[in-house]
Amino acid sequence: MFQPEFLEDLSYWAETERRTAKRLLELVKAALRDPFKGIGSPEPL
């Protein structure tokens, strides 16, 4: 479901900016729960 680089990028953010990494994880979790609602600005592709 995710690009292979996702974990590399997430690891980078976790090491450099924890707040950003936490926000990314919140967005991913919200998208997995309900891709048409949630935090952020969900748009159909």
Protein Blocks (a to p, Z undefined) as FASTA:
>chain_A
ZZfklmmmmmmmmmmmmmlmmmmmmmmmmmmmommgcehjdddZZ
